[in-house]
């Protein structure tokens, strides 16, 4: 079921005009070309957004985690410009866009969060651009793992040991490298004592070495932008 489609899920009282939706792994939240009617606040799980190439393959654009807002990029066109699919059992709080102003007036924190998310989207676009200009797969992967580590730290979890919320094939796609190249990069990092990886479980053993690896091709001010989590 698409994020913006009609849903049979029970809604809270009408005066709030929001409701909660749960998606199974692999279920689409929205697709390219669907009309934009609601924004979604991700409460749990993980989502990837992607575009489909002419040959049918995917290009992963972003990974969204709890606290992220979905659908903001569709406001200008009035329709979704990318696909979004749940990577695991995922829940979202849905807010009809035509009621956002009313709800934002009642809950100013929501308006501030929407502005923060728009700003964060611009920063992430810059981060991805810098990430993909890094020379080696090892540098790209190191920057990606540190960014994920920062997310866990900023949300009160361990920054050293955590679960990768997305499959390795999607990580490779996002970093614009082949899956086997990603596998070799992970093996090198493990052999060098930087990380320990088992399935989706990751343990960062030497974060300073990861920072050095990721920052080799960037000036200090650019690397700070890659690592900084917008608050």
Secondary structure, 3 states (H helix, E strand, C coil): CCCCCCCCCCECCCCCCEEEEEECCCCEEECCCCECCEEEEEEECEEEEEEECCCCCEEEEEEEECCCEECHHHCCCCECCCEEEECCCEEEEEEEHHHHHHHHHHCHHHHHHHHHHHHHHHHHHHHHHHHHCCCCHHHHHHHHHHHHHHHHHHCCCCCCEEECCCCHHHHHHHCCCCHHHHHHHHHHHHHCCCEEEECCEEEECCHHHHHHHHHCCCCHHHHHHHHCCCC
